[in-house]
Amino acid sequence: MEKKNTILLTVIAIATLLVAVVGATFAYFTAQVTPVDNEATRTTTVKTYVLPSAKMTMGDTITSADLYPGGKIVRSLTIKGECTTDECQEISATIEVTANKISAFKNEAGVQDIEWKLYKSNGTTIAACTNTPNVSADGKYTSTATCTGLDAYASETPVLTSQTDGTKTQDITVDANTNDTYYLVLEYKDNGDQNSQQGQDFNVVMDFYATGTKNTTGD
């Protein structure tokens, strides 16, 4: 009887060991993951910027074929930003002024006679300049320039100015609310004997573009 009990206990011990081994073989960890408790944080939304368009509009073309020393010419231009939404960001744009052949306008003393200045409007409108020809008793022909509103800019610092050939640029900021007026003032100064300048011409060219986009290589 005791031998049978020993055998039975042995069988039970072996069976218990097998169960333990099987249990150990198939045991695994269970990860405890808690779902997002704030639904609003699950989605990342990205919206791209909207940029305004920008344009420059020049005033009426002015061509003067009969300018005497002392004369002035004014051209107006506007820079305007436009946007299709209320959320436009600002952009950087460049105003460019290029003068051609004004370096030839020097009197016998070497004094430069042509100067151009670009002003940003301070609220006073420069309507135009009227040049009245004059002739002195000794036969000297000049112009007397009357420019409406220009006196209000006498103490203003021009945005750009030059008395030589070449290009000057000014970077500006344009947003959807930009609506700025500028005035280009060209002056033919009366610096003395200027007979050598008769029949000569010069020109000043305006340009406007997004900053950094102009091809300056000529390609």
URJO-V502263 format. One record per pair of residues at least 4 apart in sequence whose ideal C-beta (glycine too) atoms are under 7 Angstrom apart, sorted by the first residue. I is the first residue (numbers start at 0). GAP is how many residues later the second one is. If there is no record, write none. Layout:
<<I:GAP> <I:GAP>>
This chain:
<<0:4> <1:4> <2:4> <3:4> <4:4> <5:4> <6:4> <7:4> <8:4> <9:4> <10:4> <11:4> <12:4> <13:4> <14:4> <15:4> <16:4> <17:4> <18:4> <19:4> <20:4> <21:4> <22:4> <35:5> <35:6> <48:40> <49:33> <49:35> <49:37> <49:38> <49:39> <50:37> <50:38> <50:40> <51:29> <51:30> <51:31> <51:36> <51:39> <51:122> <51:123> <51:124> <52:29> <53:25> <53:27> <53:37> <53:39> <53:120> <54:25> <55:21> <55:23> <55:152> <56:20> <56:21> <57:17> <57:19> <57:148> <58:16> <58:17> <58:18> <61:11> <61:13> <63:9> <66:4> <66:64> <66:76> <66:121> <67:65> <67:73> <67:74> <67:75> <68:44> <68:73> <68:74> <68:119> <68:120> <68:121> <68:125> <69:72> <69:73> <69:74> <69:75> <69:118> <69:120> <70:60> <70:72> <70:74> <70:117> <71:57> <71:59> <71:73> <71:75> <71:113> <71:114> <71:115> <72:56> <72:113> <73:52> <73:54> <73:55> <73:73> <73:109> <73:110> <73:111> <74:109> <75:50> <75:105> <75:107> <76:105> <76:107> <76:129> <77:101> <77:102> <77:103> <78:93> <78:95> <78:99> <78:101> <78:103> <79:98> <79:99> <80:93> <80:94> <80:95> <80:96> <80:97> <81:94> <82:5> <82:93> <87:87> <87:88> <89:83> <89:84> <89:85> <90:83> <90:119> <91:79> <91:81> <91:119> <92:79> <92:81> <92:115> <92:116> <92:117> <92:118> <93:75> <93:76> <93:77> <93:115> <93:117> <94:74> <94:75> <94:77> <94:113> <95:71> <95:73> <95:111> <95:112> <96:21> <96:63> <96:71> <96:107> <96:109> <97:69> <97:107> <98:17> <98:63> <98:66> <98:67> <98:105> <99:65> <99:102> <99:103> <100:64> <100:100> <100:101> <100:102> <101:12> <101:63> <101:100> <102:61> <102:62> <103:96> <104:7> <104:8> <104:9> <104:92> <104:95> <104:97> <105:4> <105:5> <105:6> <105:7> <106:4> <106:6> <106:84> <106:85> <106:86> <106:87> <107:85> <108:83> <110:80> <111:51> <112:75> <112:76> <112:78> <112:81> <112:84> <113:49> <113:74> <113:88> <114:46> <114:48> <114:72> <114:74> <115:45> <115:46> <115:68> <115:69> <115:70> <115:88> <116:41> <116:44> <116:68> <117:40> <117:41> <117:42> <117:43> <117:64> <117:66> <118:34> <118:37> <118:39> <118:40> <118:63> <118:64> <118:66> <119:39> <119:60> <119:62> <120:59> <120:60> <120:61> <120:62> <121:30> <121:31> <121:34> <123:25> <123:28> <124:24> <125:21> <125:22> <125:23> <125:24> <125:57> <126:21> <126:22> <127:20> <128:16> <128:17> <128:18> <129:16> <130:12> <130:14> <131:11> <131:12> <132:8> <132:10> <133:8> <133:9> <133:10> <134:4> <134:5> <134:6> <135:4> <141:48> <149:35> <158:11> <158:23> <159:8> <159:10> <161:6> <170:40> <173:4> <183:20> <183:22> <185:18> <208:4> <208:5> <214:4>>
